[in-house]
Amino acid sequence: MNKANEELAAAEKELVELRKKIVQLRKQASGEEVENFPLTDRNGQQVNLYDLFGNHDDLIVIHNMGKSCPYCTLWADGFNGVYQHLENRAGLALVSPDAPELLKEFAESRQWKFKVLSNNGGAFTKTMGYENDKGGATPGVSSFHREKDGKVTRVAHTWFGPGDEFCATWHLLELLKSGADNWQPKFSYE
């Protein structure tokens, strides 16, 4: 084994340990209470944030930039494959800045099976920190927990971007000899 291989093995082991530490720190961190934000489902009906928990005490919300973003589409397509596993443990929903009718059309064209909601003009995305200074959405994820008394807190959140831990595509491409090699996602590949 050459020096690079040894360093690689050590770095991968260190990364596993660091992930364990991050998980433990998230469990110890205090959450921030959140209000019951109104959102709009793909059929134009109001749905409140608290309704998204369903029968669970935990909720995962994907903050998506909408139809115009092939990167956000890549992430959402990936969640489509694991949504049943996630929904077995927690509520799951994707929130987009797109208008409900546009969101419905796009979600159906992608065959997304999970809940998709519009925050079109609402305060939820901005309050959660996923709206930039120019009013545009930024991608990421928030997780929420509902206490027995009904109080809801956001317990964790992080941003999405190439190479993050939420999109397997990047990690698989990084295993290639030349890595991702400036690859970028597209809405379709012909």
C-alpha contacts under 8 A as a table, 3 or more apart, distances in Angstrom:
res1	aa1	res2	aa2	distance
1	M	5	N	6.01
1	M	6	E	6.65
2	N	5	N	5.37
2	N	6	E	6.41
3	K	6	E	5.08
3	K	7	E	6.15
4	A	7	E	5.09
4	A	8	L	6.00
5	N	8	L	4.99
5	N	9	A	6.20
6	E	9	A	5.22
6	E	10	A	6.25
7	E	10	A	5.07
7	E	11	A	6.02
8	L	11	A	5.10
8	L	12	E	6.11
9	A	12	E	5.20
9	A	13	K	6.26
10	A	13	K	5.16
10	A	14	E	6.14
11	A	14	E	4.95
11	A	15	L	6.10
12	E	15	L	5.03
12	E	16	V	6.40
13	K	16	V	5.20
13	K	17	E	6.44
14	E	17	E	5.14
14	E	18	L	6.09
15	L	18	L	4.96
15	L	19	R	6.14
16	V	19	R	5.17
16	V	20	K	6.44
17	E	20	K	5.11
17	E	21	K	6.36
18	L	21	K	5.00
18	L	22	I	6.21
19	R	22	I	5.05
19	R	23	V	6.26
20	K	23	V	5.19
20	K	24	Q	6.35
21	K	24	Q	5.13
21	K	25	L	6.14
22	I	25	L	5.08
22	I	26	R	6.12
23	V	26	R	5.21
23	V	27	K	6.43
24	Q	27	K	5.17
24	Q	28	Q	6.49
25	L	28	Q	5.07
25	L	29	A	6.08
26	R	29	A	5.12
26	R	155	V	7.49
26	R	156	A	6.71
29	A	155	V	7.52
30	S	155	V	6.88
31	G	153	T	5.36
31	G	154	R	5.29
31	G	155	V	4.40
31	G	156	A	7.32
32	E	153	T	5.01
32	E	154	R	5.29
32	E	155	V	6.79
33	E	151	K	7.15
33	E	152	V	5.68
33	E	153	T	4.07
33	E	154	R	6.32
34	V	152	V	5.90
34	V	153	T	5.51
34	V	154	R	6.63
35	E	152	V	7.48
36	N	48	N	5.87
36	N	49	L	5.25
36	N	50	Y	5.69
37	F	48	N	5.54
37	F	49	L	5.28
37	F	50	Y	7.83
37	F	123	A	7.51
37	F	124	F	6.03
38	P	46	Q	6.42
38	P	47	V	5.90
38	P	48	N	4.39
38	P	49	L	6.30
38	P	122	G	7.51
38	P	124	F	7.80
39	L	46	Q	5.68
39	L	47	V	5.22
39	L	48	N	5.70
39	L	49	L	6.93
39	L	117	L	6.25
39	L	118	S	5.83
39	L	119	N	5.38
39	L	122	G	7.26
39	L	124	F	7.97
40	T	43	N	7.75
40	T	44	G	5.61
40	T	45	Q	5.41
40	T	46	Q	4.49
40	T	47	V	5.59
40	T	100	P	6.61
40	T	117	L	5.39
40	T	118	S	4.99
40	T	119	N	6.62
41	D	44	G	5.41
41	D	45	Q	5.41
41	D	46	Q	6.32
41	D	47	V	6.35
41	D	100	P	6.44
41	D	115	K	7.87
41	D	116	V	6.39
41	D	117	L	4.50
41	D	118	S	6.20
42	R	45	Q	7.46
42	R	100	P	4.89
42	R	101	E	6.32
42	R	103	L	6.27
42	R	104	K	4.72
42	R	116	V	6.44
42	R	117	L	6.05
42	R	118	S	7.26
43	N	100	P	6.66
43	N	101	E	7.08
43	N	104	K	7.17
44	G	100	P	5.76
44	G	101	E	7.29
47	V	51	D	6.62
47	V	52	L	7.87
48	N	51	D	5.41
48	N	52	L	7.19
49	L	52	L	5.55
49	L	53	F	7.81
50	Y	53	F	5.96
50	Y	152	V	7.79
51	D	54	G	6.09
52	L	59	L	7.09
52	L	91	G	5.98
52	L	92	L	7.17
52	L	93	A	7.14
53	F	56	H	5.33
53	F	57	D	6.35
53	F	58	D	6.29
53	F	59	L	5.42
53	F	90	A	7.01
53	F	91	G	4.66
53	F	92	L	7.63
54	G	91	G	6.15
55	N	91	G	7.84
56	H	59	L	7.33
56	H	89	R	7.21
56	H	90	A	5.48
56	H	91	G	6.20
57	D	90	A	7.05
57	D	145	H	5.65
57	D	146	R	4.90
57	D	147	E	7.09
58	D	89	R	7.73
58	D	90	A	4.96
58	D	91	G	6.23
58	D	143	S	7.20
58	D	144	F	5.62
58	D	145	H	4.55
58	D	146	R	6.28
59	L	90	A	5.15
59	L	91	G	4.37
59	L	92	L	5.82
59	L	143	S	5.55
59	L	144	F	5.03
59	L	145	H	6.45
60	I	90	A	6.76
60	I	91	G	6.03
60	I	92	L	4.86
60	I	93	A	6.52
60	I	141	V	7.07
60	I	142	S	5.97
60	I	143	S	4.52
60	I	144	F	6.51
61	V	92	L	5.92
61	V	93	A	5.00
61	V	94	L	5.60
61	V	95	V	6.89
61	V	141	V	5.64
61	V	142	S	5.29
61	V	143	S	6.20
62	I	92	L	7.90
62	I	93	A	6.24
62	I	94	L	4.52
62	I	95	V	6.07
62	I	139	P	7.65
62	I	140	G	6.02
62	I	141	V	4.49
62	I	142	S	6.62
63	H	94	L	6.15
63	H	95	V	5.26
63	H	96	S	6.47
63	H	125	T	7.40
63	H	130	Y	6.97
63	H	138	T	7.24
63	H	139	P	5.12
63	H	140	G	4.97
63	H	141	V	5.49
63	H	142	S	7.58
64	N	72	C	5.82
64	N	94	L	6.62
64	N	95	V	5.88
64	N	96	S	5.00
64	N	97	P	7.54
64	N	137	A	7.29
64	N	138	T	6.98
64	N	139	P	5.00
64	N	140	G	6.89
65	M	68	S	7.35
65	M	69	C	6.19
65	M	72	C	6.27
65	M	96	S	5.86
65	M	97	P	6.43
65	M	136	G	7.85
65	M	137	A	5.13
65	M	138	T	5.83
65	M	139	P	5.82
66	G	69	C	6.00
66	G	72	C	7.13
66	G	73	T	7.86
66	G	96	S	5.17
66	G	97	P	5.94
66	G	98	D	5.62
66	G	103	L	7.56
67	K	70	P	7.60
67	K	73	T	7.33
67	K	98	D	7.11
67	K	102	L	7.95
67	K	103	L	7.26
67	K	106	F	6.59
69	C	72	C	5.42
69	C	73	T	6.31
70	P	73	T	4.88
70	P	74	L	6.15
70	P	185	P	5.84
70	P	186	K	5.46
70	P	187	F	5.72
71	Y	74	L	5.06
71	Y	75	W	6.51
71	Y	184	Q	7.90
71	Y	185	P	6.02
71	Y	186	K	7.77
72	C	75	W	5.14
72	C	76	A	6.16
72	C	139	P	6.92
73	T	76	A	5.06
73	T	77	D	5.94
73	T	187	F	7.34
74	L	77	D	5.18
74	L	78	G	6.36
74	L	167	C	7.89
74	L	185	P	6.68
75	W	78	G	5.17
75	W	79	F	6.42
75	W	166	F	7.38
75	W	167	C	5.83
76	A	79	F	5.00
76	A	80	N	6.26
76	A	112	W	7.69
77	D	80	N	5.13
77	D	81	G	7.08
77	D	110	R	7.23
77	D	112	W	7.03
78	G	81	G	5.52
78	G	82	V	7.14
78	G	167	C	6.86
78	G	168	A	7.84
79	F	82	V	5.22
79	F	83	Y	5.62
80	N	83	Y	5.34
80	N	112	W	5.65
80	N	113	K	6.21
80	N	114	F	6.81
81	G	84	Q	7.77
82	V	85	H	5.42
82	V	86	L	6.36
83	Y	86	L	4.99
83	Y	87	E	5.85
83	Y	92	L	7.44
83	Y	113	K	7.62
83	Y	114	F	6.45
84	Q	87	E	5.11
84	Q	88	N	6.13
85	H	88	N	5.27
85	H	89	R	7.08
86	L	89	R	5.47
86	L	90	A	6.02
86	L	91	G	7.57
86	L	92	L	7.02
87	E	90	A	4.93
87	E	91	G	5.36
87	E	92	L	5.92
92	L	114	F	6.85
92	L	115	K	6.82
93	A	114	F	6.21
93	A	115	K	4.71
93	A	116	V	5.68
93	A	117	L	7.22
94	L	114	F	7.50
94	L	115	K	6.23
94	L	116	V	4.73
94	L	117	L	6.12
95	V	116	V	5.90
95	V	117	L	4.78
95	V	118	S	5.57
95	V	119	N	6.39
96	S	103	L	7.43
96	S	116	V	7.49
96	S	117	L	6.23
96	S	118	S	4.99
96	S	119	N	5.94
96	S	120	N	7.31
97	P	118	S	5.69
97	P	119	N	5.15
97	P	120	N	4.65
97	P	121	G	7.29
97	P	137	A	6.84
98	D	102	L	6.20
98	D	103	L	5.67
98	D	118	S	5.98
98	D	119	N	7.35
98	D	120	N	5.74
99	A	102	L	5.41
99	A	103	L	6.05
99	A	118	S	6.05
99	A	119	N	7.84
99	A	120	N	5.50
100	P	103	L	4.98
100	P	104	K	5.98
100	P	117	L	7.12
100	P	118	S	5.54
100	P	120	N	7.72
101	E	104	K	5.11
101	E	105	E	6.28
102	L	105	E	5.22
102	L	106	F	6.15
103	L	106	F	5.17
103	L	107	A	5.89
103	L	116	V	7.51
103	L	117	L	7.64
103	L	118	S	7.14
104	K	107	A	5.24
104	K	108	E	6.05
104	K	116	V	7.83
105	E	108	E	5.32
105	E	109	S	6.18
106	F	109	S	5.03
106	F	110	R	6.30
107	A	110	R	5.16
107	A	111	Q	5.99
107	A	112	W	5.31
107	A	116	V	7.47
108	E	111	Q	4.73
108	E	112	W	6.21
109	S	112	W	7.93
119	N	122	G	4.98
119	N	123	A	7.43
119	N	124	F	6.68
119	N	125	T	6.85
122	G	125	T	7.25
123	A	126	K	5.50
123	A	127	T	5.91
124	F	127	T	5.22
124	F	128	M	6.11
125	T	128	M	5.24
125	T	129	G	6.39
125	T	130	Y	5.22
125	T	131	E	5.96
125	T	137	A	7.36
126	K	129	G	5.13
126	K	130	Y	5.59
126	K	131	E	4.80
126	K	132	N	7.91
127	T	130	Y	7.58
129	G	132	N	7.78
130	Y	137	A	5.69
130	Y	138	T	4.94
130	Y	139	P	6.59
130	Y	140	G	7.26
131	E	134	K	7.85
131	E	135	G	5.66
131	E	136	G	5.37
131	E	137	A	4.36
131	E	138	T	5.63
132	N	135	G	5.39
132	N	136	G	5.36
132	N	137	A	6.17
132	N	138	T	6.58
133	D	136	G	7.39
138	T	159	W	7.83
139	P	159	W	5.88
139	P	160	F	5.39
139	P	161	G	7.71
140	G	157	H	7.32
140	G	158	T	5.62
140	G	159	W	3.89
140	G	160	F	4.60
141	V	157	H	5.46
141	V	158	T	5.66
141	V	159	W	6.38
141	V	160	F	7.49
142	S	154	R	6.79
142	S	155	V	7.67
142	S	156	A	5.74
142	S	157	H	4.19
142	S	158	T	6.79
143	S	154	R	5.72
143	S	155	V	5.79
143	S	156	A	5.31
143	S	157	H	6.27
144	F	152	V	6.66
144	F	153	T	5.46
144	F	154	R	4.24
144	F	155	V	5.45
144	F	156	A	7.25
145	H	152	V	5.60
145	H	153	T	5.46
145	H	154	R	6.46
145	H	155	V	6.64
146	R	150	G	5.84
146	R	151	K	5.71
146	R	152	V	4.44
146	R	153	T	6.66
147	E	150	G	5.26
147	E	151	K	5.31
147	E	152	V	6.32
148	K	151	K	7.42
154	R	157	H	7.67
160	F	164	D	6.16
160	F	166	F	7.35
161	G	164	D	5.66
162	P	167	C	7.90
162	P	170	W	6.42
163	G	167	C	7.37
163	G	170	W	5.32
163	G	171	H	6.51
164	D	167	C	6.46
164	D	170	W	7.81
165	E	168	A	7.21
167	C	170	W	6.28
167	C	171	H	7.48
168	A	171	H	5.29
168	A	172	L	6.22
169	T	172	L	5.28
169	T	173	L	6.19
170	W	173	L	5.14
170	W	174	E	6.10
170	W	180	A	6.87
171	H	174	E	5.02
171	H	175	L	6.68
172	L	175	L	5.35
172	L	176	L	7.36
173	L	176	L	5.50
173	L	179	G	5.48
173	L	180	A	4.92
174	E	177	K	7.80
174	E	178	S	7.58
174	E	179	G	4.06
174	E	180	A	5.44
175	L	179	G	6.04
176	L	179	G	4.81
176	L	180	A	7.31
178	S	181	D	5.77
180	A	183	W	5.36
186	K	189	Y	6.68
